[in-house]
Amino acid sequence: MEKKILIVGTGLAGLSSAVRLVNQGYKVEMVEKYHQPGGRLNQLKASGYTFDLAPTFFSMSYEFNELLRDCNIKPLFEFQELNPLYHVFFRDTKKQYQLFREPEKLAEQFNEIEPNFEQNFKNYIEGAGELFHDTIDRIVKRNFNNFYSYVWAMMHVPPKHLPKLFRTFWQELEKHFTSNEVKEILSLVAFFLGGTPFNTPAIYTLLSYTEFIHDGYHNVKGGMYNIVEGLVNYLTEKGVAFHYNTEIVGYHTNKNQQLEYLTDTQEKKWLADLFVINSDAAHFRGSVFQRTAFTEPKLDKMQWTMAPFTIYVGVEGKLDKLGQHNYFLGNNFKEYANKVYTENFETDKPYYYVNIPSKNNTDAAPADGEALFFLCPVPDLRMRPDWSNKEQFADAIINDFEEITGYQIKSKIRTLTIIAPDQWETSFNLYKGSGLGLGHSLKQIAWFRPKNHDEKFANVFYTGASTIPGTGLPMAMISAKLTVEQILKNYGSLS
Ligand SMILES: Cc1cc2nc3c(=O)[nH]c(=O)nc-3n(C[C@H](O)[C@H](O)[C@H](O)COP(=O)(O)OP(=O)(O)OC[C@H]3O[C@@H](n4cnc5c(N)ncnc54)[C@H](O)[C@@H]3O)c2cc1C
């Protein structure tokens, strides 16, 4: 018998769920608030320049291959491996580092400031790698249908990793390295998780292993949005209908605790047998299903990841000294990190990331120009609700960039777009502008994260960054896999 699934949201987790579900014989329809698919994995075009809107690279590229292999799909996009992974620039010392994947080449960058770097790095990464392999299948890539199965799985993680639950990312680095610059650079990955190394548990040092050793970082030839276009084309061929500019705001149930339909802002009814919510799993439960555990005051008490302040600049001229992925840091790392997600955040000397897609993709900018995407992590709207000064802040970032790099880009700007946290919130329903969704404290991961099967409506499932396992593109792919596993467990395959 045919079963129809409505997916709310066309982010990577929504699209990947759709691919898996059509392959299991389900009829899929998708609704999306934004005007085009992809969610945060989106694209911005302006005056002949093309920018990745948010994600610019990813780890664990094999998760994409797994989706395609599982569904018997030929490659839809081509990966490009990054090496160096990124460049780091320090504002005051003017020092620059390139983060190579090979330990010997990496050591050459750091030998002056951390004389025993190669051995220290080896020891650090060994522990991170063991933790990765001991937990990835046992904890991360798993559905836990009851608390005991979670405790049971945790009990089977080798006890040698236990201390990492009680240390911070920074404390783990302090055990291995003496140079502050080395620690600062190796801890940048904690910001990718939306936290800081001073509040992120040391278990996430496993990310150092994924970035340097396991699979490195990749992006996509022709731009990250090729992932979305590839998946949407495939789904369209399979008969999936997409409806954009459609925001779900209400619902209706039948007597059997089943969701009957969702409603959009025009009060149109969206009927289906099953529903997959790719909108934020915590926020949606509160704002649409009106669940008492997810009211605004309760959501406000949860830990949310950084809010993005982003600038998209098309300039005339080439910036040859820079790489495709560049970090700009000051000389007050700890003080800055401790303020960056608080109301005390100051906008004068920011730390930020600059992506230059035109370095590897000639279509991203005219031949005589460069496309630049600035990302500065800032506090979310709970702590800084007013972004009416966004132009001044963007100016401060660009001034700083000019000062550090020596490139005077301001007079050569052909296009400039600023997206502050309030716009990130309204565009994609990101709670208070939090860019990566719920944070990854021990109280908000695995069993404790909002579940991917609804507590009340048996026919409602969630997928994406704020349900299991967490944020980032590979996690969104894993999330889709886990969600579809839950659906198949409950409703079976129809193919
Ligand atoms: C600035 C920035 C930079 C990032 N950089 C990276 C990176 O380099 N590498 C990486 O791996 N990750 C990165 N991330 C994280 C990554 O983008 C996310 O983890 C991932 O894209 C989340 O996918 P998702 O499917 O869970 O959610 P989303 O992409 O948010 O998709 C959810 C979709 O649901 C829609 N929606 C929400 N509510 C409703 C509703 N009520 N009705 C209809 N539609 C609705 C939204 O509009 C959205 O399209 C970055 C994130 C940001 C913000």
PDBQT file of the ligand as one rigid body, heavy atoms in Angstrom, charges set to zero:
ROOT
HETATM    1  C1  LIG A 501      27.513  30.130   8.793  1.00  0.00    +0.000 C 
HETATM    2  C2  LIG A 501      27.564  28.626   8.880  1.00  0.00    +0.000 A 
HETATM    3  C3  LIG A 501      28.682  27.957   8.443  1.00  0.00    +0.000 A 
HETATM    4  C4  LIG A 501      28.736  26.561   8.495  1.00  0.00    +0.000 A 
HETATM    5  N1  LIG A 501      29.839  25.927   8.009  1.00  0.00    +0.000 NA
HETATM    6  C5  LIG A 501      29.871  24.580   7.987  1.00  0.00    +0.000 A 
HETATM    7  C6  LIG A 501      30.963  23.906   7.357  1.00  0.00    +0.000 A 
HETATM    8  O1  LIG A 501      31.878  24.534   6.789  1.00  0.00    +0.000 OA
HETATM    9  N2  LIG A 501      30.952  22.547   7.365  1.00  0.00    +0.000 N 
HETATM   10  C7  LIG A 501      29.934  21.817   7.935  1.00  0.00    +0.000 A 
HETATM   11  O2  LIG A 501      29.977  20.577   7.912  1.00  0.00    +0.000 OA
HETATM   12  N3  LIG A 501      28.879  22.440   8.519  1.00  0.00    +0.000 NA
HETATM   13  C8  LIG A 501      28.818  23.795   8.551  1.00  0.00    +0.000 A 
HETATM   14  N4  LIG A 501      27.740  24.431   9.089  1.00  0.00    +0.000 N 
HETATM   15  C9  LIG A 501      26.674  23.621   9.712  1.00  0.00    +0.000 C 
HETATM   16  C10 LIG A 501      25.745  23.023   8.653  1.00  0.00    +0.000 C 
HETATM   17  O3  LIG A 501      25.335  24.034   7.777  1.00  0.00    +0.000 OA
HETATM   18  C11 LIG A 501      24.515  22.437   9.315  1.00  0.00    +0.000 C 
HETATM   19  O4  LIG A 501      24.877  21.569  10.386  1.00  0.00    +0.000 OA
HETATM   20  C12 LIG A 501      23.680  21.630   8.318  1.00  0.00    +0.000 C 
HETATM   21  O5  LIG A 501      23.583  22.282   7.081  1.00  0.00    +0.000 OA
HETATM   22  C13 LIG A 501      22.319  21.430   8.939  1.00  0.00    +0.000 C 
HETATM   23  O6  LIG A 501      21.465  20.792   8.040  1.00  0.00    +0.000 OA
HETATM   24  P1  LIG A 501      19.976  20.466   8.482  1.00  0.00    +0.000 P 
HETATM   25  O7  LIG A 501      19.390  19.680   7.386  1.00  0.00    +0.000 OA
HETATM   26  O8  LIG A 501      19.974  19.889   9.842  1.00  0.00    +0.000 OA
HETATM   27  O9  LIG A 501      19.255  21.888   8.685  1.00  0.00    +0.000 OA
HETATM   28  P2  LIG A 501      18.973  23.126   7.719  1.00  0.00    +0.000 P 
HETATM   29  O10 LIG A 501      20.019  23.260   6.703  1.00  0.00    +0.000 OA
HETATM   30  O11 LIG A 501      18.758  24.282   8.611  1.00  0.00    +0.000 OA
HETATM   31  O12 LIG A 501      17.608  22.746   7.010  1.00  0.00    +0.000 OA
HETATM   32  C14 LIG A 501      16.362  22.881   7.636  1.00  0.00    +0.000 C 
HETATM   33  C15 LIG A 501      15.401  23.482   6.622  1.00  0.00    +0.000 C 
HETATM   34  O13 LIG A 501      14.088  23.540   7.201  1.00  0.00    +0.000 OA
HETATM   35  C16 LIG A 501      13.468  24.745   6.793  1.00  0.00    +0.000 C 
HETATM   36  N5  LIG A 501      12.425  25.048   7.767  1.00  0.00    +0.000 N 
HETATM   37  C17 LIG A 501      12.593  25.369   9.071  1.00  0.00    +0.000 A 
HETATM   38  N6  LIG A 501      11.406  25.533   9.678  1.00  0.00    +0.000 NA
HETATM   39  C18 LIG A 501      10.469  25.322   8.728  1.00  0.00    +0.000 A 
HETATM   40  C19 LIG A 501       9.047  25.363   8.742  1.00  0.00    +0.000 A 
HETATM   41  N7  LIG A 501       8.353  25.615   9.859  1.00  0.00    +0.000 N 
HETATM   42  N8  LIG A 501       8.379  25.135   7.583  1.00  0.00    +0.000 NA
HETATM   43  C20 LIG A 501       9.056  24.863   6.436  1.00  0.00    +0.000 A 
HETATM   44  N9  LIG A 501      10.414  24.815   6.380  1.00  0.00    +0.000 NA
HETATM   45  C21 LIG A 501      11.103  25.030   7.506  1.00  0.00    +0.000 A 
HETATM   46  C22 LIG A 501      14.588  25.751   6.791  1.00  0.00    +0.000 C 
HETATM   47  O14 LIG A 501      14.282  26.875   6.012  1.00  0.00    +0.000 OA
HETATM   48  C23 LIG A 501      15.742  24.917   6.235  1.00  0.00    +0.000 C 
HETATM   49  O15 LIG A 501      15.792  25.008   4.836  1.00  0.00    +0.000 OA
HETATM   50  C24 LIG A 501      27.645  25.825   9.030  1.00  0.00    +0.000 A 
HETATM   51  C25 LIG A 501      26.500  26.504   9.465  1.00  0.00    +0.000 A 
HETATM   52  C26 LIG A 501      26.450  27.895   9.383  1.00  0.00    +0.000 A 
HETATM   53  C27 LIG A 501      25.196  28.606   9.797  1.00  0.00    +0.000 C 
ENDROOT
TORSDOF 0
